[in-house]
Amino acid sequence: MSKALARRFKVDVSVDGVSWTALRNINDFAPKENATNQSTDDYDNGGFAGFEKTLTGWQLVVKFSRDTTGNIPSDPGQLILENTRFQFGDAARAYVRWYDRNGATIGNWSGRALVDWNQSKTGIADIEEVTATLQGDGILTTITNPGVAAAVPNVITAAPPAVAVGGQVTLAGTGFTGTLATTGVKFGGVNATTWTVLSDSLIVAVMPAGSAGSAPILVTNAVGPDATPLPYTRGA
């Protein structure tokens, strides 16, 4: 199963959590939650044991092939992990993230970990296997899949209809994450008075001043504007 996961997931590593480098030649991948469960047994549960999770942690074990032929430079991602060997404090830690190659929006994670590096022979000349155990140091955060190219927004619906100045309009669609802070939502070419991005698919905007009639809605994120503004008729 872990080999199947290695084909499905990509792993990146980093020294600062900002600039990421792919970890290559992975042949085994095994993420794990390490939970602490406390007994909550009592005599009113029909004789069945009860538990509550009181602490949790995480761990990622990755195995990868490493070329040991002379004069061949180390893979940059592998080198980041290797440089934590025999170190202490921050120098013994690295940032790691893993995400679905197929573009799934769930199951993508990032965190900081202590690194344990162990080498072993493979039976093949000039190739060894490394098992890197990344023991989570703090929170594991869910992330947007970085392997999926960002897209322009697409406004699908706006409700209620015929909203006048000062009223709220709820926009539903896709690609709203990263909506520009100052020019990202417009009605008929005029910036909304204010707007709040509730999720990648929902925005609540306040209708700006203007005349009743046609006021197409245009949302712009960091990639660009919606290719086709949504027709909307504003009230008086």
C-alpha positions in Angstrom: 0.0 0.0 0.0 2.8 2.5 0.8 4.4 1.9 -2.6 1.0 2.7 -4.2 0.9 5.9 -2.1 4.4 6.7 -3.3 3.1 6.7 -6.9 0.1 8.8 -6.0 1.7 11.5 -3.7 4.4 14.0 -4.3 6.7 15.2 -1.5 8.5 18.5 -1.3 11.0 19.6 1.4 12.2 23.0 2.4 14.6 24.7 4.8 12.4 27.7 5.4 8.8 26.7 4.5 8.8 29.2 1.6 11.0 27.8 -1.2 10.2 24.1 -1.9 12.3 21.4 -3.6 10.8 18.1 -4.8 12.1 14.9 -3.1 12.8 12.6 -5.9 13.3 8.8 -6.5 10.7 7.9 -3.8 9.7 4.3 -3.7 7.9 4.1 -0.4 5.6 6.7 1.4 3.8 6.2 4.7 2.1 9.1 6.6 0.8 8.3 10.0 -1.1 9.8 12.9 0.3 9.1 16.4 -2.7 9.7 18.7 -2.8 9.5 22.5 -6.1 8.0 23.6 -7.2 8.3 27.2 -9.6 5.7 28.7 -13.0 7.0 29.6 -14.4 3.7 30.9 -17.5 3.8 33.1 -20.1 1.3 34.2 -22.9 2.8 32.1 -21.6 1.8 28.7 -22.8 -1.8 28.7 -19.4 -3.2 29.5 -17.7 -1.7 26.5 -14.4 0.3 26.8 -14.5 4.0 25.9 -11.7 6.3 24.9 -11.1 10.0 24.1 -8.2 11.4 22.0 -6.2 13.8 24.2 -3.1 14.4 22.1 -2.1 13.8 18.5 1.0 13.9 16.4 2.1 13.0 13.0 4.9 11.2 11.2 6.0 10.7 7.6 8.3 7.9 6.5 9.7 8.1 3.0 12.2 5.7 1.3 14.1 6.8 -1.7 17.0 5.6 -3.9 20.2 7.5 -3.8 23.0 7.3 -6.4 26.4 6.9 -4.8 28.5 7.1 -8.0 31.4 9.4 -7.7 31.1 12.9 -9.1 27.3 12.7 -9.4 25.8 15.5 -7.3 23.2 14.7 -4.7 19.6 15.3 -5.5 18.7 18.8 -4.1 15.7 17.6 -2.2 17.5 14.6 -0.7 20.4 16.9 0.3 18.1 19.1 2.4 17.2 16.1 4.5 20.7 14.8 4.5 22.0 18.1 5.9 20.0 17.6 9.1 22.1 14.6 10.1 24.0 14.9 13.4 22.5 18.3 14.0 20.5 19.8 16.8 17.8 22.4 17.2 16.6 24.1 14.0 19.4 22.5 12.0 17.9 19.1 12.7 14.5 20.0 11.3 13.0 20.5 7.8 9.7 21.5 6.4 7.8 19.0 4.4 4.6 18.9 2.4 2.8 16.2 0.5 0.0 16.4 -2.0 -1.9 14.3 -4.5 -0.5 14.0 -8.0 -4.0 13.6 -9.4 -5.1 17.0 -8.1 -7.3 16.0 -5.2 -8.2 18.9 -3.0 -8.1 16.8 0.2 -5.3 14.9 1.8 -2.7 17.6 1.2 -0.6 18.5 4.2 2.4 20.5 5.4 4.4 20.8 8.6 7.8 20.9 10.2 9.6 17.8 11.4 12.7 16.4 13.1 14.5 14.3 10.5 16.1 10.8 11.1 18.2 9.6 8.2 19.1 5.9 7.8 21.0 4.4 4.8 21.0 0.8 3.7 22.3 -1.3 0.8 20.1 -2.3 -2.1 22.1 -5.0 -3.8 22.7 -2.8 -6.8 26.1 -1.2 -7.3 26.2 2.6 -6.7 22.6 2.8 -5.5 21.6 2.7 -1.8 18.2 3.2 -0.1 17.6 5.9 2.4 14.8 5.8 4.9 13.9 9.3 6.2 11.6 9.4 9.2 10.1 12.9 9.6 8.7 13.2 13.1 6.2 16.0 13.2 7.2 18.9 15.4 4.0 20.8 16.0 0.9 21.3 13.9 0.2 19.6 10.6 -1.6 22.0 8.3 -3.9 21.2 5.5 -2.9 23.0 2.3 -4.2 23.8 -1.2 -2.8 21.3 -3.6 0.2 23.1 -5.1 0.2 20.7 -8.0 -3.0 22.1 -9.4 -2.6 25.2 -11.6 -4.5 28.2 -10.3 -7.4 29.3 -12.5 -9.3 32.5 -13.1 -12.5 32.9 -11.1 -15.9 31.9 -12.5 -19.0 33.6 -11.1 -22.0 31.2 -11.6 -24.8 32.9 -9.6 -25.6 36.1 -7.7 -28.4 36.4 -5.2 -30.7 38.1 -4.5 -31.5 39.9 -7.7 -32.1 43.7 -8.1 -30.0 44.7 -5.1 -29.7 48.5 -4.7 -26.8 50.5 -3.3 -25.7 49.3 0.2 -27.3 45.9 -0.2 -25.5 42.6 0.0 -25.1 40.2 -2.9 -23.8 36.6 -2.4 -21.7 35.4 -5.3 -21.3 31.7 -5.9 -18.7 30.1 -8.2 -15.2 28.9 -8.3 -11.6 30.2 -8.0 -12.4 33.0 -5.5 -9.3 32.2 -3.3 -6.8 35.0 -4.0 -9.4 37.6 -5.1 -7.6 40.9 -5.3 -8.0 43.0 -2.2 -8.8 46.3 -3.8 -10.1 45.7 -7.3 -11.3 42.1 -7.2 -15.1 42.5 -7.2 -16.9 44.9 -9.6 -20.5 45.6 -10.5 -20.8 47.3 -13.9 -17.1 48.2 -13.8 -17.4 49.8 -10.3 -15.6 48.3 -7.3 -18.0 46.8 -4.7 -18.0 48.9 -1.6 -16.7 46.0 0.4 -16.5 42.2 0.0 -15.6 39.2 2.0 -14.3 36.0 0.5 -15.9 33.2 2.6 -14.4 30.4 0.7 -13.1 29.4 -2.7 -16.7 29.3 -3.9 -18.5 32.1 -2.0 -18.1 35.9 -1.8 -20.4 38.4 0.0 -20.2 41.8 -1.6 -21.9 45.2 -0.9 -23.4 47.0 -3.9 -21.6 50.3 -4.7 -23.4 53.5 -5.7 -24.7 53.6 -9.3 -27.8 53.8 -11.5 -30.4 51.0 -11.7 -30.0 48.7 -14.6 -27.3 46.4 -16.1 -24.3 45.9 -13.8 -22.3 42.8 -14.9 -20.4 41.2 -12.1 -16.6 40.6 -12.6 -14.3 38.9 -10.1 -10.6 39.0 -10.5 -8.0 36.9 -8.6 -4.2 36.8 -8.7 -4.4 34.8 -12.0 -6.7 37.2 -13.8 -10.4 38.2 -14.3 -13.4 36.0 -15.0 -13.4 35.4 -18.7 -17.2 36.2 -18.9 -18.8 38.7 -16.5 -22.0 37.4 -15.0 -25.0 39.5 -16.2 -26.8 41.2 -13.3 -29.5 43.9 -13.0 -29.1 46.1 -10.0 -32.0 47.9 -8.3 -32.7 51.6 -7.9 
